[in-house]
């Protein structure tokens, strides 16, 4: 996508990891509470879990994924705005 890796690191946690879709959905500690709320407690994220979520056809699961993404983006927007202010 033309953006250097260093500029794609997650700015919301201190794990120094590229903020990929996988990382956003299953790993970033900033979203742990809402991840548990909508996607259930997970012992360890995996590519299998990511693939299951990304290929979901069940309307109830799709609703939960969309709620997670919506709330996570709200959290992300506020946190990034706060970083720009300080």
C-alpha positions in Angstrom: 0.0 0.0 0.0 3.0 2.3 -0.1 3.1 3.2 3.6 6.3 2.2 5.4 5.8 -0.4 8.2 7.0 2.0 10.9 4.1 4.3 9.9 1.6 1.5 10.2 2.4 0.5 13.8 -0.6 0.6 16.2 -0.6 3.9 18.0 -3.0 2.7 20.7 -0.9 0.1 22.5 2.8 -0.4 23.2 3.2 -3.8 21.4 5.0 -2.2 18.5 3.0 -4.2 15.9 1.7 -3.3 12.5 -2.0 -2.4 12.8 -3.4 -5.0 10.4 -7.0 -6.2 10.2 -6.0 -9.3 12.1 -4.3 -7.2 14.8 -7.2 -4.8 15.0 -9.9 -7.5 15.3 -8.1 -10.0 17.5 -5.0 -8.6 19.2 -4.8 -5.0 20.2 -5.1 -4.6 24.0 -7.0 -1.3 23.6 -10.1 -3.3 22.4 -10.0 -6.2 24.9 -13.2 -5.3 26.8 -15.4 -4.8 23.7 -13.7 -7.8 22.0 -14.8 -9.9 25.0 -18.2 -8.3 25.0 -18.9 -9.1 21.3 -16.6 -11.9 20.3 -16.2 -13.8 23.5 -13.1 -14.3 25.7 -10.3 -15.8 23.7 -7.3 -17.6 25.1 -5.1 -16.9 22.1 -5.9 -15.2 18.7 -5.3 -17.4 15.7 -5.5 -17.2 11.9 -8.3 -19.8 12.1 -10.4 -17.6 14.4 -9.8 -14.6 12.0 -10.8 -16.7 9.0 -13.9 -17.9 10.8 -14.9 -14.3 11.6 -14.1 -12.9 8.2 -16.1 -15.7 6.4 -19.1 -15.6 8.8 -22.5 -16.0 7.3 -24.5 -16.3 10.5 -26.4 -13.0 10.9 -26.0 -13.0 14.7 -22.2 -13.4 14.4 -22.1 -10.7 11.7 -24.1 -8.4 13.9 -21.6 -8.9 16.8 -18.6 -8.4 14.5 -20.1 -5.1 13.1 -20.8 -3.9 16.7 -17.3 -4.6 17.6 -15.9 -2.8 14.6 -18.2 0.2 15.2 -17.2 0.6 18.9 -13.6 -0.1 18.2 -13.4 2.6 15.6 -15.1 5.0 18.0 -12.5 4.2 20.6 -9.7 4.5 18.0 -10.9 7.9 16.8 -11.1 9.4 20.3 -7.7 7.9 21.3 -6.0 9.2 18.1 -7.5 12.6 18.5 -6.3 12.7 22.1 -2.8 11.8 20.9 -2.8 14.6 18.4 -3.8 17.1 21.1 -1.0 16.2 23.5 
